């Protein structure tokens, strides 16, 4: 794995973790769900709303890109 692939993985993991923990708390506090439905629901919401990062090799070298449902198109990070 290259440095940018590792960075893309860590960014994606960090964003998902923040969303998962936030939605787990919100689902637990404001819904009537019980047992394993709380983390399952938080996982589904976190997966759908988390931005996707990917390292791509181009003719100019390796670059990091991000795609998110709240942004139009693909954004170059580095």
PDB file with one MODEL, atoms N, CA, C and O in Angstrom:
MODEL        1
ATOM      1  N   UNK A   1       0.837  -1.184   0.000  1.00  0.00           N
ATOM      2  CA  UNK A   1       0.000   0.000   0.000  1.00  0.00           C
ATOM      3  C   UNK A   1       0.879   1.243   0.000  1.00  0.00           C
ATOM      4  O   UNK A   1       1.914   1.305   0.663  1.00  0.00           O
ATOM      5  N   UNK A   2       0.437   2.211  -0.753  1.00  0.00           N
ATOM      6  CA  UNK A   2       1.189   3.464  -0.797  1.00  0.00           C
ATOM      7  C   UNK A   2       0.739   4.389   0.328  1.00  0.00           C
ATOM      8  O   UNK A   2      -0.245   4.127   1.020  1.00  0.00           O
ATOM      9  N   UNK A   3       1.473   5.457   0.488  1.00  0.00           N
ATOM     10  CA  UNK A   3       1.184   6.421   1.549  1.00  0.00           C
ATOM     11  C   UNK A   3      -0.208   7.035   1.375  1.00  0.00           C
ATOM     12  O   UNK A   3      -0.932   7.205   2.356  1.00  0.00           O
ATOM     13  N   UNK A   4      -0.588   7.367   0.141  1.00  0.00           N
ATOM     14  CA  UNK A   4      -1.895   7.969  -0.096  1.00  0.00           C
ATOM     15  C   UNK A   4      -3.024   6.957   0.084  1.00  0.00           C
ATOM     16  O   UNK A   4      -4.115   7.337   0.509  1.00  0.00           O
ATOM     17  N   UNK A   5      -2.798   5.701  -0.221  1.00  0.00           N
ATOM     18  CA  UNK A   5      -3.824   4.680   0.014  1.00  0.00           C
ATOM     19  C   UNK A   5      -4.083   4.517   1.506  1.00  0.00           C
ATOM     20  O   UNK A   5      -5.226   4.355   1.933  1.00  0.00           O
ATOM     21  N   UNK A   6      -3.018   4.561   2.290  1.00  0.00           N
ATOM     22  CA  UNK A   6      -3.167   4.472   3.743  1.00  0.00           C
ATOM     23  C   UNK A   6      -3.890   5.709   4.276  1.00  0.00           C
ATOM     24  O   UNK A   6      -4.749   5.607   5.152  1.00  0.00           O
ATOM     25  N   UNK A   7      -3.539   6.865   3.746  1.00  0.00           N
ATOM     26  CA  UNK A   7      -4.205   8.102   4.164  1.00  0.00           C
ATOM     27  C   UNK A   7      -5.691   8.078   3.796  1.00  0.00           C
ATOM     28  O   UNK A   7      -6.530   8.505   4.589  1.00  0.00           O
ATOM     29  N   UNK A   8      -6.019   7.584   2.603  1.00  0.00           N
ATOM     30  CA  UNK A   8      -7.423   7.475   2.194  1.00  0.00           C
ATOM     31  C   UNK A   8      -8.181   6.534   3.122  1.00  0.00           C
ATOM     32  O   UNK A   8      -9.313   6.821   3.512  1.00  0.00           O
ATOM     33  N   UNK A   9      -7.563   5.416   3.476  1.00  0.00           N
ATOM     34  CA  UNK A   9      -8.195   4.468   4.398  1.00  0.00           C
ATOM     35  C   UNK A   9      -8.438   5.104   5.762  1.00  0.00           C
ATOM     36  O   UNK A   9      -9.512   4.945   6.342  1.00  0.00           O
ATOM     37  N   UNK A  10      -7.442   5.823   6.274  1.00  0.00           N
ATOM     38  CA  UNK A  10      -7.586   6.449   7.591  1.00  0.00           C
ATOM     39  C   UNK A  10      -8.630   7.567   7.585  1.00  0.00           C
ATOM     40  O   UNK A  10      -9.387   7.708   8.545  1.00  0.00           O
ATOM     41  N   UNK A  11      -8.676   8.359   6.515  1.00  0.00           N
ATOM     42  CA  UNK A  11      -9.710   9.390   6.397  1.00  0.00           C
ATOM     43  C   UNK A  11     -11.095   8.762   6.383  1.00  0.00           C
ATOM     44  O   UNK A  11     -11.999   9.218   7.084  1.00  0.00           O
ATOM     45  N   UNK A  12     -11.258   7.715   5.583  1.00  0.00           N
ATOM     46  CA  UNK A  12     -12.549   7.054   5.478  1.00  0.00           C
ATOM     47  C   UNK A  12     -12.949   6.421   6.813  1.00  0.00           C
ATOM     48  O   UNK A  12     -14.105   6.515   7.225  1.00  0.00           O
ATOM     49  N   UNK A  13     -12.007   5.787   7.475  1.00  0.00           N
ATOM     50  CA  UNK A  13     -12.272   5.175   8.776  1.00  0.00           C
ATOM     51  C   UNK A  13     -12.632   6.236   9.817  1.00  0.00           C
ATOM     52  O   UNK A  13     -13.564   6.047  10.599  1.00  0.00           O
ATOM     53  N   UNK A  14     -11.908   7.335   9.830  1.00  0.00           N
ATOM     54  CA  UNK A  14     -12.184   8.401  10.783  1.00  0.00           C
ATOM     55  C   UNK A  14     -13.547   9.035  10.580  1.00  0.00           C
ATOM     56  O   UNK A  14     -14.284   9.260  11.540  1.00  0.00           O
ATOM     57  N   UNK A  15     -13.884   9.324   9.330  1.00  0.00           N
ATOM     58  CA  UNK A  15     -15.199   9.917   9.043  1.00  0.00           C
ATOM     59  C   UNK A  15     -16.319   8.958   9.422  1.00  0.00           C
ATOM     60  O   UNK A  15     -17.317   9.367  10.014  1.00  0.00           O
ATOM     61  N   UNK A  16     -16.155   7.681   9.083  1.00  0.00           N
ATOM     62  CA  UNK A  16     -17.181   6.704   9.439  1.00  0.00           C
ATOM     63  C   UNK A  16     -17.316   6.581  10.950  1.00  0.00           C
ATOM     64  O   UNK A  16     -18.430   6.508  11.467  1.00  0.00           O
ATOM     65  N   UNK A  17     -16.198   6.558  11.659  1.00  0.00           N
ATOM     66  CA  UNK A  17     -16.236   6.405  13.117  1.00  0.00           C
ATOM     67  C   UNK A  17     -16.958   7.576  13.773  1.00  0.00           C
ATOM     68  O   UNK A  17     -17.760   7.376  14.685  1.00  0.00           O
ATOM     69  N   UNK A  18     -16.683   8.777  13.323  1.00  0.00           N
ATOM     70  CA  UNK A  18     -17.349   9.955  13.880  1.00  0.00           C
ATOM     71  C   UNK A  18     -18.852   9.885  13.634  1.00  0.00           C
ATOM     72  O   UNK A  18     -19.645  10.135  14.542  1.00  0.00           O
ATOM     73  N   UNK A  19     -19.243   9.545  12.409  1.00  0.00           N
ATOM     74  CA  UNK A  19     -20.670   9.451  12.096  1.00  0.00           C
ATOM     75  C   UNK A  19     -21.330   8.296  12.847  1.00  0.00           C
ATOM     76  O   UNK A  19     -22.440   8.447  13.356  1.00  0.00           O
ATOM     77  N   UNK A  20     -20.662   7.150  12.921  1.00  0.00           N
ATOM     78  CA  UNK A  20     -21.233   5.992  13.606  1.00  0.00           C
ATOM     79  C   UNK A  20     -21.484   6.294  15.083  1.00  0.00           C
ATOM     80  O   UNK A  20     -22.567   6.017  15.599  1.00  0.00           O
ATOM     81  N   UNK A  21     -20.491   6.858  15.758  1.00  0.00           N
ATOM     82  CA  UNK A  21     -20.641   7.157  17.184  1.00  0.00           C
ATOM     83  C   UNK A  21     -21.737   8.200  17.401  1.00  0.00           C
ATOM     84  O   UNK A  21     -22.535   8.084  18.331  1.00  0.00           O
ATOM     85  N   UNK A  22     -21.773   9.215  16.545  1.00  0.00           N
ATOM     86  CA  UNK A  22     -22.797  10.251  16.670  1.00  0.00           C
ATOM     87  C   UNK A  22     -24.196   9.681  16.474  1.00  0.00           C
ATOM     88  O   UNK A  22     -25.095   9.937  17.275  1.00  0.00           O
ATOM     89  N   UNK A  23     -24.376   8.911  15.413  1.00  0.00           N
ATOM     90  CA  UNK A  23     -25.704   8.367  15.139  1.00  0.00           C
ATOM     91  C   UNK A  23     -26.086   7.265  16.119  1.00  0.00           C
ATOM     92  O   UNK A  23     -27.271   7.059  16.379  1.00  0.00           O
ATOM     93  N   UNK A  24     -25.117   6.565  16.659  1.00  0.00           N
ATOM     94  CA  UNK A  24     -25.444   5.557  17.679  1.00  0.00           C
ATOM     95  C   UNK A  24     -26.029   6.240  18.906  1.00  0.00           C
ATOM     96  O   UNK A  24     -27.008   5.765  19.481  1.00  0.00           O
ATOM     97  N   UNK A  25     -25.433   7.338  19.298  1.00  0.00           N
ATOM     98  CA  UNK A  25     -25.954   8.095  20.438  1.00  0.00           C
ATOM     99  C   UNK A  25     -27.353   8.633  20.121  1.00  0.00           C
ATOM    100  O   UNK A  25     -28.269   8.495  20.932  1.00  0.00           O
ATOM    101  N   UNK A  26     -27.519   9.244  18.946  1.00  0.00           N
ATOM    102  CA  UNK A  26     -28.807   9.832  18.582  1.00  0.00           C
ATOM    103  C   UNK A  26     -29.904   8.778  18.473  1.00  0.00           C
ATOM    104  O   UNK A  26     -31.021   8.997  18.942  1.00  0.00           O
ATOM    105  N   UNK A  27     -29.594   7.637  17.857  1.00  0.00           N
ATOM    106  CA  UNK A  27     -30.584   6.569  17.725  1.00  0.00           C
ATOM    107  C   UNK A  27     -30.967   6.025  19.098  1.00  0.00           C
ATOM    108  O   UNK A  27     -32.139   5.754  19.362  1.00  0.00           O
ATOM    109  N   UNK A  28     -29.984   5.870  19.957  1.00  0.00           N
ATOM    110  CA  UNK A  28     -30.251   5.333  21.288  1.00  0.00           C
ATOM    111  C   UNK A  28     -31.113   6.288  22.120  1.00  0.00           C
ATOM    112  O   UNK A  28     -31.995   5.850  22.858  1.00  0.00           O
ATOM    113  N   UNK A  29     -30.855   7.591  21.997  1.00  0.00           N
ATOM    114  CA  UNK A  29     -31.572   8.573  22.808  1.00  0.00           C
ATOM    115  C   UNK A  29     -32.966   8.895  22.285  1.00  0.00           C
ATOM    116  O   UNK A  29     -33.887   9.105  23.074  1.00  0.00           O
ATOM    117  N   UNK A  30     -33.133   8.937  20.954  1.00  0.00           N
ATOM    118  CA  UNK A  30     -34.356   9.496  20.395  1.00  0.00           C
ATOM    119  C   UNK A  30     -35.244   8.497  19.651  1.00  0.00           C
ATOM    120  O   UNK A  30     -36.233   8.907  19.045  1.00  0.00           O
ATOM    121  N   UNK A  31     -34.929   7.227  19.677  1.00  0.00           N
ATOM    122  CA  UNK A  31     -35.811   6.222  19.082  1.00  0.00           C
ATOM    123  C   UNK A  31     -36.095   5.149  20.115  1.00  0.00           C
ATOM    124  O   UNK A  31     -35.464   5.096  21.170  1.00  0.00           O
ATOM    125  N   UNK A  32     -37.040   4.307  19.798  1.00  0.00           N
ATOM    126  CA  UNK A  32     -37.391   3.228  20.711  1.00  0.00           C
ATOM    127  C   UNK A  32     -36.714   1.915  20.366  1.00  0.00           C
ATOM    128  O   UNK A  32     -37.162   0.855  20.802  1.00  0.00           O
ATOM    129  N   UNK A  33     -35.646   1.969  19.593  1.00  0.00           N
ATOM    130  CA  UNK A  33     -34.970   0.738  19.195  1.00  0.00           C
ATOM    131  C   UNK A  33     -34.237   0.112  20.378  1.00  0.00           C
ATOM    132  O   UNK A  33     -33.781   0.815  21.279  1.00  0.00           O
ATOM    133  N   UNK A  34     -34.132  -1.200  20.365  1.00  0.00           N
ATOM    134  CA  UNK A  34     -33.487  -1.941  21.449  1.00  0.00           C
ATOM    135  C   UNK A  34     -32.418  -2.880  20.881  1.00  0.00           C
ATOM    136  O   UNK A  34     -32.390  -3.159  19.682  1.00  0.00           O
ATOM    137  N   UNK A  35     -31.548  -3.358  21.760  1.00  0.00           N
ATOM    138  CA  UNK A  35     -30.558  -4.405  21.485  1.00  0.00           C
ATOM    139  C   UNK A  35     -29.662  -4.086  20.297  1.00  0.00           C
ATOM    140  O   UNK A  35     -29.090  -2.998  20.219  1.00  0.00           O
ATOM    141  N   UNK A  36     -29.538  -5.045  19.360  1.00  0.00           N
ATOM    142  CA  UNK A  36     -28.589  -4.889  18.256  1.00  0.00           C
ATOM    143  C   UNK A  36     -29.109  -3.969  17.158  1.00  0.00           C
ATOM    144  O   UNK A  36     -28.365  -3.679  16.222  1.00  0.00           O
ATOM    145  N   UNK A  37     -30.338  -3.503  17.230  1.00  0.00           N
ATOM    146  CA  UNK A  37     -30.883  -2.604  16.207  1.00  0.00           C
ATOM    147  C   UNK A  37     -30.247  -1.217  16.289  1.00  0.00           C
ATOM    148  O   UNK A  37     -30.168  -0.515  15.281  1.00  0.00           O
ATOM    149  N   UNK A  38     -29.801  -0.821  17.458  1.00  0.00           N
ATOM    150  CA  UNK A  38     -29.171   0.494  17.622  1.00  0.00           C
ATOM    151  C   UNK A  38     -27.870   0.582  16.821  1.00  0.00           C
ATOM    152  O   UNK A  38     -27.745   1.480  15.988  1.00  0.00           O
ATOM    153  N   UNK A  39     -26.891  -0.315  17.037  1.00  0.00           N
ATOM    154  CA  UNK A  39     -25.664  -0.211  16.237  1.00  0.00           C
ATOM    155  C   UNK A  39     -25.889  -0.556  14.760  1.00  0.00           C
ATOM    156  O   UNK A  39     -25.194  -0.028  13.893  1.00  0.00           O
ATOM    157  N   UNK A  40     -26.840  -1.424  14.471  1.00  0.00           N
ATOM    158  CA  UNK A  40     -27.118  -1.767  13.070  1.00  0.00           C
ATOM    159  C   UNK A  40     -27.650  -0.551  12.316  1.00  0.00           C
ATOM    160  O   UNK A  40     -27.240  -0.293  11.184  1.00  0.00           O
ATOM    161  N   UNK A  41     -28.551   0.188  12.933  1.00  0.00           N
ATOM    162  CA  UNK A  41     -29.085   1.395  12.313  1.00  0.00           C
ATOM    163  C   UNK A  41     -28.004   2.462  12.176  1.00  0.00           C
ATOM    164  O   UNK A  41     -27.909   3.117  11.138  1.00  0.00           O
ATOM    165  N   UNK A  42     -27.197   2.641  13.203  1.00  0.00           N
ATOM    166  CA  UNK A  42     -26.102   3.617  13.150  1.00  0.00           C
ATOM    167  C   UNK A  42     -25.085   3.240  12.075  1.00  0.00           C
ATOM    168  O   UNK A  42     -24.545   4.112  11.395  1.00  0.00           O
ATOM    169  N   UNK A  43     -24.822   1.936  11.921  1.00  0.00           N
ATOM    170  CA  UNK A  43     -23.901   1.471  10.878  1.00  0.00           C
ATOM    171  C   UNK A  43     -24.439   1.802   9.489  1.00  0.00           C
ATOM    172  O   UNK A  43     -23.697   2.290   8.636  1.00  0.00           O
ATOM    173  N   UNK A  44     -25.727   1.538   9.257  1.00  0.00           N
ATOM    174  CA  UNK A  44     -26.321   1.805   7.947  1.00  0.00           C
ATOM    175  C   UNK A  44     -26.296   3.297   7.621  1.00  0.00           C
ATOM    176  O   UNK A  44     -25.945   3.683   6.506  1.00  0.00           O
ATOM    177  N   UNK A  45     -26.665   4.130   8.580  1.00  0.00           N
ATOM    178  CA  UNK A  45     -26.660   5.580   8.358  1.00  0.00           C
ATOM    179  C   UNK A  45     -25.233   6.087   8.149  1.00  0.00           C
ATOM    180  O   UNK A  45     -24.987   6.898   7.256  1.00  0.00           O
ATOM    181  N   UNK A  46     -24.296   5.613   8.969  1.00  0.00           N
ATOM    182  CA  UNK A  46     -22.899   6.029   8.832  1.00  0.00           C
ATOM    183  C   UNK A  46     -22.300   5.627   7.500  1.00  0.00           C
ATOM    184  O   UNK A  46     -21.545   6.392   6.897  1.00  0.00           O
ATOM    185  N   UNK A  47     -22.631   4.434   7.037  1.00  0.00           N
ATOM    186  CA  UNK A  47     -22.127   3.967   5.745  1.00  0.00           C
ATOM    187  C   UNK A  47     -22.663   4.812   4.595  1.00  0.00           C
ATOM    188  O   UNK A  47     -21.923   5.135   3.666  1.00  0.00           O
ATOM    189  N   UNK A  48     -23.933   5.167   4.652  1.00  0.00           N
ATOM    190  CA  UNK A  48     -24.532   5.951   3.573  1.00  0.00           C
ATOM    191  C   UNK A  48     -24.061   7.402   3.557  1.00  0.00           C
ATOM    192  O   UNK A  48     -23.890   7.985   2.486  1.00  0.00           O
ATOM    193  N   UNK A  49     -23.854   7.985   4.725  1.00  0.00           N
ATOM    194  CA  UNK A  49     -23.518   9.408   4.792  1.00  0.00           C
ATOM    195  C   UNK A  49     -22.026   9.713   4.823  1.00  0.00           C
ATOM    196  O   UNK A  49     -21.632  10.869   4.668  1.00  0.00           O
ATOM    197  N   UNK A  50     -21.196   8.705   5.019  1.00  0.00           N
ATOM    198  CA  UNK A  50     -19.755   8.925   5.111  1.00  0.00           C
ATOM    199  C   UNK A  50     -19.151   9.211   3.732  1.00  0.00           C
ATOM    200  O   UNK A  50     -19.522   8.562   2.754  1.00  0.00           O
ATOM    201  N   UNK A  51     -18.221  10.177   3.641  1.00  0.00           N
ATOM    202  CA  UNK A  51     -17.560  10.424   2.355  1.00  0.00           C
ATOM    203  C   UNK A  51     -16.637   9.263   1.986  1.00  0.00           C
ATOM    204  O   UNK A  51     -16.104   8.570   2.853  1.00  0.00           O
ATOM    205  N   UNK A  52     -16.463   9.069   0.690  1.00  0.00           N
ATOM    206  CA  UNK A  52     -15.606   7.995   0.180  1.00  0.00           C
ATOM    207  C   UNK A  52     -14.302   8.606  -0.331  1.00  0.00           C
ATOM    208  O   UNK A  52     -14.324   9.541  -1.130  1.00  0.00           O
ATOM    209  N   UNK A  53     -13.175   8.081   0.128  1.00  0.00           N
ATOM    210  CA  UNK A  53     -11.854   8.543  -0.283  1.00  0.00           C
ATOM    211  C   UNK A  53     -11.172   7.448  -1.090  1.00  0.00           C
ATOM    212  O   UNK A  53     -11.323   6.261  -0.800  1.00  0.00           O
ATOM    213  N   UNK A  54     -10.406   7.866  -2.124  1.00  0.00           N
ATOM    214  CA  UNK A  54      -9.693   6.888  -2.931  1.00  0.00           C
ATOM    215  C   UNK A  54      -8.425   7.505  -3.500  1.00  0.00           C
ATOM    216  O   UNK A  54      -8.432   8.640  -3.976  1.00  0.00           O
ATOM    217  N   UNK A  55      -7.335   6.743  -3.445  1.00  0.00           N
ATOM    218  CA  UNK A  55      -6.065   7.152  -4.042  1.00  0.00           C
ATOM    219  C   UNK A  55      -6.007   6.565  -5.453  1.00  0.00           C
ATOM    220  O   UNK A  55      -6.207   5.366  -5.646  1.00  0.00           O
ATOM    221  N   UNK A  56      -5.730   7.431  -6.437  1.00  0.00           N
ATOM    222  CA  UNK A  56      -5.726   7.022  -7.839  1.00  0.00           C
ATOM    223  C   UNK A  56      -4.399   7.418  -8.468  1.00  0.00           C
ATOM    224  O   UNK A  56      -3.912   8.533  -8.283  1.00  0.00           O
ATOM    225  N   UNK A  57      -3.826   6.484  -9.211  1.00  0.00           N
ATOM    226  CA  UNK A  57      -2.590   6.780  -9.942  1.00  0.00           C
ATOM    227  C   UNK A  57      -2.961   7.423 -11.276  1.00  0.00           C
ATOM    228  O   UNK A  57      -3.693   6.840 -12.076  1.00  0.00           O
ATOM    229  N   UNK A  58      -2.447   8.629 -11.505  1.00  0.00           N
ATOM    230  CA  UNK A  58      -2.687   9.348 -12.750  1.00  0.00           C
ATOM    231  C   UNK A  58      -1.352   9.558 -13.449  1.00  0.00           C
ATOM    232  O   UNK A  58      -0.300   9.170 -12.940  1.00  0.00           O
ATOM    233  N   UNK A  59      -1.409  10.174 -14.619  1.00  0.00           N
ATOM    234  CA  UNK A  59      -0.164  10.435 -15.333  1.00  0.00           C
ATOM    235  C   UNK A  59       0.689  11.482 -14.617  1.00  0.00           C
ATOM    236  O   UNK A  59       1.898  11.550 -14.841  1.00  0.00           O
ATOM    237  N   UNK A  60       0.075  12.295 -13.761  1.00  0.00           N
ATOM    238  CA  UNK A  60       0.797  13.302 -12.980  1.00  0.00           C
ATOM    239  C   UNK A  60       1.277  12.772 -11.636  1.00  0.00           C
ATOM    240  O   UNK A  60       1.870  13.517 -10.856  1.00  0.00           O
ATOM    241  N   UNK A  61       1.031  11.497 -11.354  1.00  0.00           N
ATOM    242  CA  UNK A  61       1.390  10.916 -10.063  1.00  0.00           C
ATOM    243  C   UNK A  61       0.134  10.479  -9.328  1.00  0.00           C
ATOM    244  O   UNK A  61      -0.969  10.547  -9.870  1.00  0.00           O
ATOM    245  N   UNK A  62       0.306  10.036  -8.112  1.00  0.00           N
ATOM    246  CA  UNK A  62      -0.829   9.548  -7.329  1.00  0.00           C
ATOM    247  C   UNK A  62      -1.546  10.717  -6.654  1.00  0.00           C
ATOM    248  O   UNK A  62      -0.916  11.613  -6.092  1.00  0.00           O
ATOM    249  N   UNK A  63      -2.885  10.687  -6.723  1.00  0.00           N
ATOM    250  CA  UNK A  63      -3.682  11.757  -6.138  1.00  0.00           C
ATOM    251  C   UNK A  63      -4.797  11.161  -5.291  1.00  0.00           C
ATOM    252  O   UNK A  63      -5.213  10.020  -5.493  1.00  0.00           O
ATOM    253  N   UNK A  64      -5.271  11.955  -4.343  1.00  0.00           N
ATOM    254  CA  UNK A  64      -6.324  11.535  -3.430  1.00  0.00           C
ATOM    255  C   UNK A  64      -7.615  12.249  -3.807  1.00  0.00           C
ATOM    256  O   UNK A  64      -7.638  13.472  -3.945  1.00  0.00           O
ATOM    257  N   UNK A  65      -8.695  11.479  -3.973  1.00  0.00           N
ATOM    258  CA  UNK A  65      -9.988  12.023  -4.362  1.00  0.00           C
ATOM    259  C   UNK A  65     -11.041  11.674  -3.322  1.00  0.00           C
ATOM    260  O   UNK A  65     -10.935  10.675  -2.611  1.00  0.00           O
ATOM    261  N   UNK A  66     -12.073  12.536  -3.250  1.00  0.00           N
ATOM    262  CA  UNK A  66     -13.163  12.326  -2.312  1.00  0.00           C
ATOM    263  C   UNK A  66     -14.490  12.505  -3.034  1.00  0.00           C
ATOM    264  O   UNK A  66     -14.652  13.408  -3.854  1.00  0.00           O
ATOM    265  N   UNK A  67     -15.446  11.620  -2.713  1.00  0.00           N
ATOM    266  CA  UNK A  67     -16.800  11.740  -3.230  1.00  0.00           C
ATOM    267  C   UNK A  67     -17.743  11.679  -2.041  1.00  0.00           C
ATOM    268  O   UNK A  67     -17.584  10.845  -1.150  1.00  0.00           O
ATOM    269  N   UNK A  68     -18.738  12.583  -2.035  1.00  0.00           N
ATOM    270  CA  UNK A  68     -19.675  12.648  -0.933  1.00  0.00           C
ATOM    271  C   UNK A  68     -21.041  12.978  -1.494  1.00  0.00           C
ATOM    272  O   UNK A  68     -21.140  13.715  -2.475  1.00  0.00           O
ATOM    273  N   UNK A  69     -22.092  12.453  -0.899  1.00  0.00           N
ATOM    274  CA  UNK A  69     -23.423  12.667  -1.449  1.00  0.00           C
ATOM    275  C   UNK A  69     -23.887  14.111  -1.284  1.00  0.00           C
ATOM    276  O   UNK A  69     -24.815  14.531  -1.975  1.00  0.00           O
ATOM    277  N   UNK A  70     -23.272  14.880  -0.395  1.00  0.00           N
ATOM    278  CA  UNK A  70     -23.655  16.269  -0.186  1.00  0.00           C
ATOM    279  C   UNK A  70     -22.869  17.236  -1.068  1.00  0.00           C
ATOM    280  O   UNK A  70     -23.087  18.446  -1.005  1.00  0.00           O
ATOM    281  N   UNK A  71     -21.958  16.713  -1.889  1.00  0.00           N
ATOM    282  CA  UNK A  71     -21.174  17.534  -2.799  1.00  0.00           C
ATOM    283  C   UNK A  71     -21.390  17.026  -4.220  1.00  0.00           C
ATOM    284  O   UNK A  71     -21.505  15.822  -4.449  1.00  0.00           O
ATOM    285  N   UNK A  72     -21.444  17.932  -5.143  1.00  0.00           N
ATOM    286  CA  UNK A  72     -21.611  17.558  -6.543  1.00  0.00           C
ATOM    287  C   UNK A  72     -20.237  17.225  -7.141  1.00  0.00           C
ATOM    288  O   UNK A  72     -19.297  18.013  -7.045  1.00  0.00           O
ATOM    289  N   UNK A  73     -20.145  16.058  -7.752  1.00  0.00           N
ATOM    290  CA  UNK A  73     -18.903  15.676  -8.399  1.00  0.00           C
ATOM    291  C   UNK A  73     -17.883  15.091  -7.441  1.00  0.00           C
ATOM    292  O   UNK A  73     -18.184  14.771  -6.291  1.00  0.00           O
ATOM    293  N   UNK A  74     -16.664  14.960  -7.952  1.00  0.00           N
ATOM    294  CA  UNK A  74     -15.548  14.388  -7.209  1.00  0.00           C
ATOM    295  C   UNK A  74     -14.540  15.508  -6.943  1.00  0.00           C
ATOM    296  O   UNK A  74     -14.212  16.287  -7.837  1.00  0.00           O
ATOM    297  N   UNK A  75     -14.053  15.576  -5.697  1.00  0.00           N
ATOM    298  CA  UNK A  75     -13.126  16.629  -5.308  1.00  0.00           C
ATOM    299  C   UNK A  75     -11.724  16.044  -5.128  1.00  0.00           C
ATOM    300  O   UNK A  75     -11.550  15.001  -4.497  1.00  0.00           O
ATOM    301  N   UNK A  76     -10.734  16.727  -5.690  1.00  0.00           N
ATOM    302  CA  UNK A  76      -9.347  16.315  -5.513  1.00  0.00           C
ATOM    303  C   UNK A  76      -8.831  16.876  -4.195  1.00  0.00           C
ATOM    304  O   UNK A  76      -8.912  18.080  -3.950  1.00  0.00           O
ATOM    305  N   UNK A  77      -8.295  15.992  -3.341  1.00  0.00           N
ATOM    306  CA  UNK A  77      -7.770  16.400  -2.051  1.00  0.00           C
ATOM    307  C   UNK A  77      -6.300  16.793  -2.191  1.00  0.00           C
ATOM    308  O   UNK A  77      -5.889  17.860  -1.732  1.00  0.00           O
ATOM    309  N   UNK A  78      -5.516  15.929  -2.823  1.00  0.00           N
ATOM    310  CA  UNK A  78      -4.089  16.204  -3.014  1.00  0.00           C
ATOM    311  C   UNK A  78      -3.677  15.856  -4.410  1.00  0.00           C
ATOM    312  O   UNK A  78      -2.510  16.017  -4.767  1.00  0.00           O
TER     313      UNK A  78
ENDMDL
END
